[in-house]
Amino acid sequence: MSEEIMPQEAGSISFGRALAALSCLLLATPLLNIVAFPLFDATFTYARDISVLACAVMLMLLACAAVFRPRMLRVRWTNRILVGALVTGSLLLVPALVSHSAPALVVASTLASIGRGWATLACGMMVARLEGRRVPLCVLAAFAIAYACASVTWFLPSFIGLMALAVGPLVALALSWPCAGRMLYRAEVSESPRDISVTQPASFLALSSMLFTSILLFKVLFGYALRFDVVDSNPVADWLIALAAIAVVLVIVGVRRAWGSARVEADSGRFPWDTLVSIAVLAAVAGLLCSMLPLAWAPGASTAALTAGSTLFELVSWSIILALAARSELGAVASIAWGRGVASIGSVVGAALGSWAGSSIGVDHVTVIVISAALVLVVTAYVLFGFRYFSFEKSVASVVPAVENARADAPQETLESRVAALAEHHGLTPREREVFEMLAHGRNREYIESKLVISRNTVKAHVKHIYAKLEVHSHQELLDLVEDASE
């Protein structure tokens, strides 16, 4: 991979190239669960959780750096270090497993995991550059390919699976880097999304958004499904169930496109995320309820339902994260890194709960009932109260690209008169009028703070009030309003 990263526009992205990269990357998840993690159990079971947690922390640190201190990304050096970690960890993994050395296994798996996290970010950055409505289709196709390949790995020697696990993320990174490198460099040298969002609130989705909280919750269920009843259930059937869930998504998308409403979605680039989340919730609750039954078939049925639900939500979470990155290029690093980091945290928590409940099957069924009932209560409460005024589709649609160095197209005197007329008409205060005029001139947060000698939070509050009074949702709408003021 070339280390030269130029601050220029990425070229057009081939759908085939993006699909190949994402398929290679997504294949790592089933390979870890089918091939690598079972081998960890003979040496040190918790190496899997430590490595996943390390990857999550690394991604979330990258997200925080991208939001608050983009210069800290140090793209060239970060790429060298993390690619080196991926290669080194992959090479050390087999010797660590053969020698049954717990410390060596932790080091190798952690290095490989944080390297895969970097590949995840790079691959996501490239896929996000596809034309809007092709992003979820690329994710859907990549999942189908990855899970189909995962079903085949059950009949192959373990060393082939470990080799594919090492090579796949490297291939994904190599395919993604020409585009991702340029985007990461631009993020490093650009104004931080946190500062841009002061004057352009809709340009960036906050890390505290309910969207990311939803991803965390459902990934807990995903981790629970992976580790619940790992002894008695049939893992091959689980992956076939995942493929069936993907087939359901294909049918839903096909049906919606066949009817009249799908034509509107295709034009706007929207995807039936809310519908898929509803189905995923039903499957997850059904799986948790089955786990409470004292019947021989209940654990297997529970795992199957949880697998189907978590697979659907994994499709949704990937699609949504990449759609956010596509709508806000300057916030792409934060959206992808934070989203995948939160997802990994959820997987670790869910895996711990799944192991606890699984070990109690046939021994202490009350523990299984308590854990499953608690998860049902949390999911139900979240859906009833959290989802009441929330929509994944609207959350993505609410994010608009940041307008860089743009100002209303009018002579100085005309611009001032239009701003004055609008300020009077909409009841802006004298201070809000001053801020409004600077926004119309394309001034950023730093300029407004310095010019008016006010704090960042004061600027943010004024901008919020101005947007509300003018009934606009983005900087571009504000500029359009000023330009059309004469009408």
C-alpha positions as CSV (number, residue, x, y, z in Angstrom):
1,M,0.0,0.0,0.0
2,S,1.3,3.4,-0.9
3,E,2.0,5.8,1.9
4,E,1.5,8.8,-0.2
5,I,-1.7,10.5,0.8
6,M,-2.7,13.5,-1.2
7,P,-5.4,16.0,-0.1
8,Q,-7.4,15.6,-3.3
9,E,-10.8,14.3,-4.2
10,A,-11.2,10.6,-4.3
11,G,-12.1,9.3,-7.8
12,S,-15.2,7.4,-8.6
13,I,-15.6,4.2,-6.6
14,S,-16.2,0.9,-8.3
15,F,-19.1,-1.0,-6.8
16,G,-17.2,-4.3,-7.4
17,R,-14.1,-3.0,-5.7
18,A,-16.1,-1.8,-2.7
19,L,-18.0,-5.1,-2.5
20,A,-14.8,-7.2,-2.7
21,A,-13.2,-5.1,0.1
22,L,-16.2,-5.2,2.4
23,S,-16.7,-9.0,1.8
24,C,-13.1,-9.7,2.8
25,L,-13.5,-7.6,5.9
26,L,-16.9,-9.0,7.0
27,L,-15.7,-12.6,6.5
28,A,-13.3,-12.0,9.5
29,T,-16.3,-12.1,12.0
30,P,-17.5,-15.6,11.2
31,L,-14.0,-16.8,10.8
32,L,-13.2,-15.6,14.3
33,N,-16.2,-17.3,15.8
34,I,-16.0,-20.5,13.8
35,V,-12.2,-21.1,13.5
36,A,-10.1,-18.8,15.8
37,F,-12.1,-18.4,19.0
38,P,-12.8,-22.1,19.6
39,L,-9.0,-22.6,19.4
40,F,-8.5,-19.9,22.0
41,D,-10.5,-22.0,24.6
42,A,-7.7,-24.5,24.9
43,T,-5.2,-21.8,25.9
44,F,-7.0,-18.7,27.3
45,T,-10.7,-18.2,26.6
46,Y,-10.7,-14.5,27.7
47,A,-8.2,-13.6,25.0
48,R,-11.1,-13.1,22.6
49,D,-12.8,-10.6,24.9
50,I,-9.6,-8.7,25.6
51,S,-8.8,-8.5,21.8
52,V,-12.3,-7.3,20.9
53,L,-12.3,-4.8,23.7
54,A,-8.8,-3.4,22.6
55,C,-10.2,-2.9,19.1
56,A,-13.2,-1.1,20.5
57,V,-11.1,1.2,22.6
58,M,-8.8,2.0,19.6
59,L,-11.7,2.8,17.4
60,M,-13.4,5.0,19.9
61,L,-10.2,6.9,20.6
62,L,-9.8,7.5,16.9
63,A,-13.4,8.8,16.8
64,C,-12.8,11.2,19.7
65,A,-9.6,12.4,18.0
66,A,-11.5,13.0,14.7
67,V,-14.2,15.0,16.5
68,F,-12.1,17.1,18.9
69,R,-8.5,17.1,17.7
70,P,-8.2,15.9,14.0
71,R,-4.5,16.7,14.0
72,M,-4.0,13.8,16.4
73,L,-5.0,11.3,13.8
74,R,-1.5,11.4,12.3
75,V,-2.7,9.3,9.3
76,R,0.6,8.3,7.9
77,W,2.1,7.1,11.1
78,T,-1.2,5.6,12.3
79,N,-1.5,3.6,9.1
80,R,2.1,2.3,9.4
81,I,1.7,1.3,13.0
82,L,-1.7,-0.4,12.7
83,V,-0.8,-2.2,9.5
84,G,2.3,-3.4,11.3
85,A,0.1,-4.6,14.2
86,L,-2.2,-6.5,11.8
87,V,0.7,-8.3,10.1
88,T,2.6,-9.0,13.3
89,G,-0.5,-10.2,15.2
90,S,-1.5,-12.5,12.3
91,L,2.0,-14.0,12.1
92,L,2.2,-14.6,15.9
93,L,-1.2,-16.1,16.3
94,V,-0.4,-19.6,15.1
95,P,2.8,-20.0,17.3
96,A,0.8,-18.7,20.3
97,L,-1.9,-21.3,19.7
98,V,0.6,-24.1,19.2
99,S,2.7,-23.2,22.3
100,H,-0.5,-22.7,24.4
101,S,1.0,-19.5,25.8
102,A,-1.7,-17.3,27.3
103,P,0.4,-14.0,27.2
104,A,1.5,-14.6,23.6
105,L,-2.1,-15.3,22.6
106,V,-3.3,-12.1,24.2
107,V,-0.6,-10.1,22.5
108,A,-1.1,-11.7,19.1
109,S,-4.9,-11.5,19.1
110,T,-4.9,-7.9,20.4
111,L,-2.5,-6.7,17.7
112,A,-4.4,-8.5,15.0
113,S,-7.7,-7.1,16.3
114,I,-6.7,-3.4,16.4
115,G,-5.2,-3.9,12.9
116,R,-8.6,-5.3,11.7
117,G,-10.2,-2.2,13.4
118,W,-8.1,0.0,11.2
119,A,-9.0,-2.0,8.1
120,T,-12.7,-1.6,9.1
121,L,-12.4,2.1,9.2
122,A,-10.6,2.3,5.9
123,C,-13.0,0.0,4.2
124,G,-16.0,1.9,5.6
125,M,-14.6,5.2,4.3
126,M,-14.4,3.8,0.8
127,V,-17.8,2.1,0.7
128,A,-19.3,5.4,2.0
129,R,-18.2,7.1,-1.2
130,L,-20.6,5.0,-3.3
131,E,-23.7,6.6,-4.6
132,G,-26.2,6.9,-1.8
133,R,-28.7,4.0,-2.4
134,R,-25.9,1.6,-3.4
135,V,-24.3,1.7,0.1
136,P,-26.9,-0.5,1.8
137,L,-27.0,-2.8,-1.3
138,C,-23.2,-3.2,-1.1
139,V,-23.5,-4.1,2.6
140,L,-26.3,-6.6,2.0
141,A,-24.4,-8.3,-0.8
142,A,-21.1,-8.4,1.2
143,F,-22.9,-10.0,4.2
144,A,-24.4,-12.6,1.9
145,I,-21.0,-13.4,0.4
146,A,-19.3,-13.5,3.8
147,Y,-21.8,-15.7,5.5
148,A,-22.0,-18.1,2.5
149,C,-18.2,-18.5,2.7
150,A,-18.4,-18.9,6.5
151,S,-20.7,-22.0,6.0
152,V,-18.0,-23.6,3.8
153,T,-15.2,-23.1,6.4
154,W,-16.8,-25.8,8.6
155,F,-15.5,-28.4,6.1
156,L,-12.0,-27.0,5.7
157,P,-8.9,-27.5,8.0
158,S,-8.4,-24.8,10.7
159,F,-5.2,-23.5,9.2
160,I,-7.0,-22.5,6.0
161,G,-9.5,-20.5,8.1
162,L,-6.7,-18.9,10.1
163,M,-4.9,-18.0,6.8
164,A,-8.1,-16.4,5.4
165,L,-8.5,-14.5,8.7
166,A,-5.0,-13.0,8.3
167,V,-5.2,-12.3,4.6
168,G,-8.8,-11.0,4.3
169,P,-8.4,-7.7,6.3
170,L,-5.1,-7.0,4.5
171,V,-6.8,-7.4,1.1
172,A,-9.7,-5.1,2.3
173,L,-7.2,-2.5,3.5
174,A,-5.2,-2.7,0.2
175,L,-8.4,-2.2,-1.9
176,S,-9.7,0.6,0.3
177,W,-6.6,2.7,1.0
178,P,-6.3,4.7,-2.2
179,C,-9.6,6.3,-1.4
180,A,-9.7,6.0,2.4
181,G,-6.2,7.5,2.7
182,R,-7.2,10.7,0.9
183,M,-10.4,11.0,3.0
184,L,-8.5,10.4,6.3
185,Y,-5.9,13.0,5.4
186,R,-8.6,15.5,4.6
187,A,-10.2,14.8,8.0
188,E,-6.8,15.4,9.6
189,V,-6.2,18.8,8.1
190,S,-9.8,20.0,8.1
191,E,-11.7,21.9,10.9
192,S,-13.0,19.5,13.5
193,P,-16.6,18.3,13.2
194,R,-17.2,19.6,16.7
195,D,-16.3,23.1,15.7
196,I,-18.2,22.9,12.3
197,S,-21.3,21.7,14.1
198,V,-21.5,25.0,16.1
199,T,-22.4,27.0,13.0
200,Q,-23.8,24.1,11.0
201,P,-25.6,21.9,13.6
202,A,-27.0,19.4,11.1
203,S,-23.6,18.6,9.6
204,F,-22.6,16.0,12.2
205,L,-24.4,13.4,14.4
206,A,-23.2,13.7,18.0
207,L,-21.5,10.7,19.5
208,S,-24.1,10.7,22.2
209,S,-26.9,10.2,19.7
210,M,-29.6,7.7,20.3
211,L,-28.6,6.0,17.1
212,F,-25.3,4.8,18.6
213,T,-27.1,3.9,21.9
214,S,-29.4,1.6,19.8
215,I,-26.4,-0.1,18.2
216,L,-24.9,-0.7,21.6
217,L,-28.1,-2.3,22.9
218,F,-28.6,-4.6,20.0
219,K,-25.0,-5.7,19.8
220,V,-25.4,-6.9,23.4
221,L,-28.0,-9.2,22.0
222,F,-25.6,-10.2,19.2
223,G,-22.9,-11.1,21.7
224,Y,-25.5,-13.0,23.8
225,A,-26.5,-15.1,20.8
226,L,-22.9,-16.0,20.0
227,R,-22.2,-17.4,23.5
228,F,-25.5,-18.6,24.7
229,D,-25.8,-22.5,24.5
230,V,-22.5,-22.8,22.7
231,V,-22.2,-26.4,23.7
232,D,-25.5,-27.9,22.7
233,S,-26.6,-25.8,19.7
234,N,-25.5,-26.5,16.2
235,P,-23.2,-23.7,15.0
236,V,-23.6,-24.6,11.3
237,A,-27.3,-24.2,11.6
238,D,-26.8,-20.8,13.2
239,W,-24.9,-19.5,10.2
240,L,-27.5,-20.9,7.9
241,I,-30.1,-19.0,9.9
242,A,-28.0,-15.9,9.4
243,L,-28.1,-16.5,5.6
244,A,-31.8,-17.0,5.8
245,A,-32.1,-13.6,7.6
246,I,-30.2,-12.0,4.8
247,A,-32.5,-13.6,2.3
248,V,-35.5,-12.1,4.2
249,V,-33.9,-8.7,3.8
250,L,-33.5,-9.3,0.1
251,V,-37.2,-10.2,-0.1
252,I,-38.3,-7.1,1.9
253,V,-36.2,-4.8,-0.3
254,G,-37.5,-6.5,-3.4
255,V,-41.1,-6.2,-2.4
256,R,-40.8,-2.6,-1.3
257,R,-39.2,-1.7,-4.6
258,A,-42.0,-3.6,-6.5
259,W,-44.7,-1.4,-4.9
260,G,-45.2,2.3,-5.4
261,S,-43.5,3.4,-2.1
262,A,-40.2,1.8,-3.2
263,R,-40.0,4.1,-6.2
264,V,-39.7,7.1,-3.8
265,E,-37.1,5.3,-1.6
266,A,-35.0,4.5,-4.7
267,D,-35.1,8.1,-5.7
268,S,-34.1,9.4,-2.3
269,G,-31.5,6.7,-1.5
270,R,-33.5,5.6,1.6
271,F,-33.6,2.0,2.8
272,P,-36.2,0.2,5.0
273,W,-34.1,0.4,8.2
274,D,-36.9,1.0,10.6
275,T,-38.8,-2.0,9.2
276,L,-35.8,-4.2,9.6
277,V,-35.1,-3.0,13.1
278,S,-38.7,-3.9,14.1
279,I,-38.3,-7.4,12.7
280,A,-34.9,-7.7,14.5
281,V,-36.6,-6.6,17.8
282,L,-39.3,-9.3,17.4
283,A,-36.8,-12.0,16.7
284,A,-34.6,-11.0,19.7
285,V,-37.5,-10.9,22.1
286,A,-38.8,-14.3,20.8
287,G,-35.3,-15.7,21.3
288,L,-35.1,-14.4,24.9
289,L,-38.5,-15.7,25.7
290,C,-37.6,-19.2,24.4
291,S,-34.5,-19.2,26.6
292,M,-36.7,-19.1,29.6
293,L,-38.6,-22.3,28.8
294,P,-37.5,-25.5,30.6
295,L,-37.7,-27.6,27.4
296,A,-35.0,-29.5,25.6
297,W,-35.5,-27.6,22.3
298,A,-35.7,-24.2,23.9
299,P,-31.9,-23.3,24.0
300,G,-31.5,-24.1,20.3
301,A,-34.7,-22.2,19.3
302,S,-33.5,-19.3,21.4
303,T,-30.1,-19.2,19.7
304,A,-31.7,-19.4,16.3
305,A,-34.0,-16.5,16.9
306,L,-31.3,-14.4,18.5
307,T,-29.0,-15.1,15.6
308,A,-31.6,-14.1,13.0
309,G,-32.4,-10.9,14.9
310,S,-28.8,-9.9,15.5
311,T,-27.9,-10.6,11.9
312,L,-30.7,-8.3,10.7
313,F,-29.5,-5.6,13.1
314,E,-25.9,-6.0,12.1
315,L,-27.0,-5.3,8.5
316,V,-28.9,-2.2,9.7
317,S,-26.1,-0.9,11.8
318,W,-23.5,-1.2,9.1
319,S,-25.8,0.4,6.5
320,I,-26.7,3.3,8.8
321,I,-23.1,4.0,9.9
322,L,-21.9,4.1,6.3
323,A,-24.9,6.2,5.2
324,L,-24.0,8.7,7.9
325,A,-20.4,8.7,6.6
326,A,-21.7,9.2,3.1
327,R,-23.8,12.3,4.1
328,S,-21.1,13.9,6.1
329,E,-17.6,13.3,4.7
330,L,-15.9,15.4,7.4
331,G,-17.7,13.4,10.1
332,A,-17.1,10.1,8.4
333,V,-14.2,9.0,10.5
334,A,-16.0,9.7,13.7
335,S,-19.3,8.0,12.6
336,I,-17.6,4.8,11.4
337,A,-15.0,4.5,14.2
338,W,-17.5,5.3,17.0
339,G,-20.3,3.2,15.6
340,R,-18.1,0.1,15.2
341,G,-16.4,0.7,18.5
342,V,-19.7,0.9,20.3
343,A,-20.8,-2.3,18.5
344,S,-17.7,-4.1,19.7
345,I,-18.3,-3.0,23.3
346,G,-21.9,-4.3,23.0
347,S,-20.6,-7.7,21.7
348,V,-18.2,-8.1,24.7
349,V,-21.0,-7.3,27.2
350,G,-23.4,-9.6,25.5
351,A,-20.9,-12.4,25.2
352,A,-20.3,-12.2,29.0
353,L,-24.0,-12.5,29.7
354,G,-24.4,-15.3,27.1
355,S,-21.6,-17.3,28.7
356,W,-23.1,-16.8,32.2
357,A,-26.6,-17.9,31.0
358,G,-25.2,-20.8,28.9
359,S,-23.2,-22.2,31.8
360,S,-26.4,-22.3,33.9
361,I,-28.5,-24.3,31.4
362,G,-29.5,-27.6,33.1
363,V,-27.9,-26.4,36.4
364,D,-29.6,-23.3,37.5
365,H,-32.4,-22.4,35.2
366,V,-33.5,-19.5,37.4
367,T,-30.3,-17.7,36.4
368,V,-31.2,-18.1,32.7
369,I,-34.7,-16.8,33.3
370,V,-33.4,-13.8,35.3
371,I,-30.8,-12.8,32.7
372,S,-33.2,-13.3,29.7
373,A,-36.1,-11.5,31.5
374,A,-33.9,-8.6,32.3
375,L,-32.8,-8.3,28.6
376,V,-36.5,-8.5,27.5
377,L,-37.4,-5.8,30.0
378,V,-34.6,-3.5,28.8
379,V,-35.4,-4.1,25.1
380,T,-39.1,-3.6,25.6
381,A,-38.6,-0.4,27.6
382,Y,-36.2,0.9,25.1
383,V,-38.6,0.3,22.2
384,L,-41.6,1.7,24.1
385,F,-39.9,4.9,25.3
386,G,-36.7,5.3,23.3
387,F,-38.1,4.5,19.9
388,R,-41.3,6.5,20.5
389,Y,-39.9,9.6,18.8
390,F,-36.9,8.1,17.1
391,S,-36.4,6.8,13.6
392,F,-33.2,5.5,12.0
393,E,-34.3,6.7,8.6
394,K,-35.0,10.3,9.9
395,S,-31.8,10.4,11.9
396,V,-29.7,9.7,8.8
397,A,-31.8,12.0,6.6
398,S,-31.3,14.8,9.2
399,V,-27.6,15.0,8.6
400,V,-26.6,17.2,5.7
401,P,-23.1,17.8,4.2
402,A,-21.2,20.7,5.7
403,V,-20.9,23.8,3.4
404,E,-17.2,24.8,3.3
405,N,-16.3,28.5,2.7
406,A,-19.7,29.3,1.4
407,R,-21.5,32.7,1.7
408,A,-24.7,34.2,0.4
409,D,-24.3,35.3,-3.2
410,A,-25.1,39.1,-3.0
411,P,-23.3,42.4,-2.9
412,Q,-22.3,43.6,0.6
413,E,-25.0,46.3,0.9
414,T,-27.7,44.0,-0.5
415,L,-26.7,41.2,1.8
416,E,-26.8,43.4,4.9
417,S,-30.3,44.8,3.9
418,R,-31.6,41.2,3.4
419,V,-30.2,40.1,6.7
420,A,-31.8,43.1,8.5
421,A,-35.1,42.5,6.8
422,L,-35.1,38.8,7.8
423,A,-33.9,39.5,11.3
424,E,-36.8,42.0,11.8
425,H,-39.4,39.7,10.2
426,H,-38.4,36.7,12.4
427,G,-37.8,38.5,15.6
428,L,-34.1,38.1,16.0
429,T,-32.4,39.9,18.9
430,P,-29.6,42.4,18.1
431,R,-26.9,39.8,19.0
432,E,-28.6,37.1,17.0
433,R,-28.7,39.5,14.0
434,E,-24.9,40.0,14.3
435,V,-24.3,36.3,14.4
436,F,-26.8,35.8,11.5
437,E,-25.0,38.3,9.3
438,M,-21.7,36.5,10.0
439,L,-23.2,33.1,9.1
440,A,-24.5,34.7,5.9
441,H,-20.9,35.7,5.1
442,G,-19.8,32.2,5.7
443,R,-17.9,32.9,8.9
444,N,-16.9,30.0,11.1
445,R,-17.2,29.4,14.8
446,E,-13.7,30.7,15.6
447,Y,-14.3,34.0,13.7
448,I,-17.6,34.6,15.5
449,E,-16.1,34.0,18.9
450,S,-13.2,36.3,18.3
451,K,-15.2,39.1,16.6
452,L,-18.0,39.2,19.3
453,V,-15.7,38.1,22.2
454,I,-18.1,35.4,23.3
455,S,-17.7,31.7,24.3
456,R,-18.1,28.7,22.1
457,N,-21.3,27.7,23.9
458,T,-22.8,31.2,23.5
459,V,-22.2,31.0,19.8
460,K,-23.8,27.6,19.7
461,A,-26.8,28.9,21.6
462,H,-27.2,31.9,19.3
463,V,-27.0,29.7,16.2
464,K,-29.6,27.3,17.6
465,H,-32.0,30.1,18.2
466,I,-31.4,31.6,14.7
467,Y,-32.0,28.3,13.0
468,A,-35.2,27.8,15.0
469,K,-36.6,31.3,14.3
470,L,-35.7,31.2,10.6
471,E,-37.1,27.6,10.4
472,V,-34.0,26.3,8.6
473,H,-32.1,23.1,9.3
474,S,-28.8,23.6,7.6
475,H,-26.3,26.3,6.6
476,Q,-27.2,25.8,3.0
477,E,-30.9,26.5,3.8
478,L,-29.9,29.6,5.6
479,L,-27.9,30.9,2.6
480,D,-30.7,30.0,0.3
481,L,-33.1,32.0,2.5
482,V,-30.9,35.1,2.4
483,E,-30.5,34.8,-1.4
484,D,-34.2,34.5,-1.9
485,A,-35.0,37.3,0.6
486,S,-35.8,39.8,-2.1
487,E,-38.7,37.6,-3.2
